[in-house]
Amino acid sequence: MFLIDVYLGKSAIEGIGVFAKHDIPAGTLIWRLDERFDRLIPVEVWEAQEGPVKSYLDRYCYPRRKDPRFIVFEADDARYMNHADDPNTDFSDGDVAHAVRDIAAGEEITCDYNVFFEDGFEFLGDR
């Protein structure tokens, strides 16, 4: 779950993006996996899905770094974060994320999808 105030808006990167409502100083803890709200879906449940459900999960979930038996489905707008090769956040811990530099109010919040996928990620097209 985001620990900062954000809003959704049109992204220059890809469709919809997540934007900071206020300035965020470098080093700020911006997100934490919260199992009360965020879902950990067993991989076998995800793999058994078909059609629109599978497509949705493929687009908005990612493998849990600390326990590959699960994929993570974020309960809030964090699922709309876009990839950047030079992101302004660091999700490499897996269960928490920090701002790696100052993020200005109105700036899109980005992450590197490659930290979630051992072999890199496959771009899925328009969101």
Secondary structure as the mmCIF struct_conf table of DSSP 4:
data_model
#
loop_
_struct_conf.conf_type_id
_struct_conf.id
_struct_conf.beg_label_comp_id
_struct_conf.beg_label_asym_id
_struct_conf.beg_label_seq_id
_struct_conf.end_label_comp_id
_struct_conf.end_label_asym_id
_struct_conf.end_label_seq_id
STRN STRN1 PHE A 2 PHE A 2
BEND BEND1 LEU A 3 ILE A 4
STRN STRN2 VAL A 6 LYS A 10
BEND BEND2 ALA A 12 GLY A 15
STRN STRN3 ILE A 16 ALA A 20
BEND BEND3 LYS A 21 HIS A 22
STRN STRN4 ILE A 24 ILE A 24
TURN_TY1_P TURN_TY1_P1 ALA A 26 GLY A 27
STRN STRN5 LEU A 29 ARG A 32
TURN_TY1_P TURN_TY1_P2 GLU A 35 PHE A 37
BEND BEND4 ASP A 38 ASP A 38
STRN STRN6 ARG A 39 PRO A 42
HELX_RH_AL_P HELX_RH_AL_P1 VAL A 43 GLU A 47
TURN_TY1_P TURN_TY1_P3 ALA A 48 ALA A 48
HELX_RH_AL_P HELX_RH_AL_P2 GLY A 51 TYR A 60
STRN STRN7 CYS A 61 PRO A 63
TURN_TY1_P TURN_TY1_P4 ARG A 65 LYS A 66
TURN_TY1_P TURN_TY1_P5 PRO A 68 ARG A 69
STRN STRN8 PHE A 70 PHE A 73
BEND BEND5 ALA A 75 ASP A 76
HELX_RH_3T_P HELX_RH_3T_P1 ASP A 77 TYR A 80
HELX_LH_PP_P HELX_LH_PP_P1 MET A 81 MET A 81
STRN STRN9 ASN A 82 HIS A 83
BEND BEND6 ASP A 85 ASP A 86
BEND BEND7 ASN A 88 ASN A 88
STRN STRN10 THR A 89 ASP A 90
TURN_TY1_P TURN_TY1_P6 SER A 92 ASP A 93
BEND BEND8 GLY A 94 ASP A 95
STRN STRN11 VAL A 96 ALA A 99
BEND BEND9 VAL A 100 ARG A 101
STRN STRN12 ILE A 103 ILE A 103
TURN_TY1_P TURN_TY1_P7 ALA A 105 GLY A 106
HELX_LH_PP_P HELX_LH_PP_P2 GLU A 107 GLU A 107
STRN STRN13 GLU A 108 GLU A 108
HELX_LH_PP_P HELX_LH_PP_P3 ILE A 109 ILE A 109
STRN STRN14 THR A 110 CYS A 111
HELX_RH_3T_P HELX_RH_3T_P2 TYR A 113 VAL A 115
TURN_TY1_P TURN_TY1_P8 PHE A 116 PHE A 116
TURN_TY1_P TURN_TY1_P9 GLU A 118 ASP A 119
#
